[in-house]
Amino acid sequence: MRSGPKGSYMCWAPGGSRRIETRGKPVQHIRLGAIDYAILIVYFVFVLGIGWVLRRSVRSSEDFFLSGWSIPAWIAGLAFISANLGAAA
C-alpha cells in the first residue's frame, strides 16, 4: 500500500491496484484466524446439510419457488420488501 493524492491510498485488489478514498486513513486489512475459518466451514456444512435433508420434499422447481403454496402471502410480501431494502442499502 502506498500513499497517493491527498485522501486516497493505492491498495492491491484482484485485477490490479485501485485508488480507494479513505479520508486520509490507511485501509485496514482483516486477518482471519483458525476459529474464523472453522466457523465458516461449520456454517457451510450446516447450510448444505439442510439442503441435503430437504431435497426429498422438493420434486420440481415449482415446489422450490412456491413452497407448495404453504407460505402465506403476507410472509412472502415481507420477504420481498426486505430483499429490496437490503439491495438498496
N, C-alpha and C positions, 0 to 999 in steps of 0.2 A: 504494500500500500504506500503510495507516495502522495504528497500534497500537490494539489493543482491550484486553479484560481481560488480566490477567497471564498470559503464556504463550501468547497467541494473536495472530494478525495477520489483518486483513481483506485478502484478495487477490482480484483480478479473476479471474473464471472464466467460461466460456461459460454463459449463463443467469443471470448476476448475480455478486455477490460472495459469498464464503463464508468462514467462520471456520475457520482451519486451526491446529491445535495444533502449535506448533514448539518448545516448551520454552524460550521466551524469545528464540529466534533468528529473525531475519527469513528469509523464504523466498528461496532463491537462484534466480534465473532463468537458464536456459541460453540462450545465444545461439549460433545455428548460423552457420558461415561458408560460403563458397563450396565449400570442399573437402567439408564435411559434406553439402551438398546434392548434390554430384557423386557421392559415394559412394552416397547413397540412390537416385539416378537409375540408376547402373550396376547396383545390386542389383536394382531392379525390372525393368530391361530384361533382365537375366540370368534372373530367375525367369520372366518372361513368355516369353522365348526358349525355355527348357526346355519350357514348356507347348506352345508352337507346334510345336516339333520332335516332341514325343511325342504330339501329338493324333492322328496317323495310327494309332498302335498301340492306342488305346483306342476300341473300337467301341460300347460301351454303358456304362451306369452300373455294371453288374455287373463289367465289366472294370476299371473305375476302382477300385471299392471292394475287390474281391477280388484284383486284380492278376493275373488269370489263374491263380489258385491256385499262384503261383510263390513266395510268401513262406512260409518255414517257420513253424510255429505258435509256436515259442519267440521268434522275432523279433517277431511280431505281439503276443505277450504282453508283451514288454519295451516295445514302443511304447505299449501300453495303460497299463501301470504308470507309465511316465514321463510320459505325458499327465495322468494322475490326480494324480501327485505335483506336477507343475507347477501344476495348478489349485488344489491345497491350499495352496501356499506363498503 
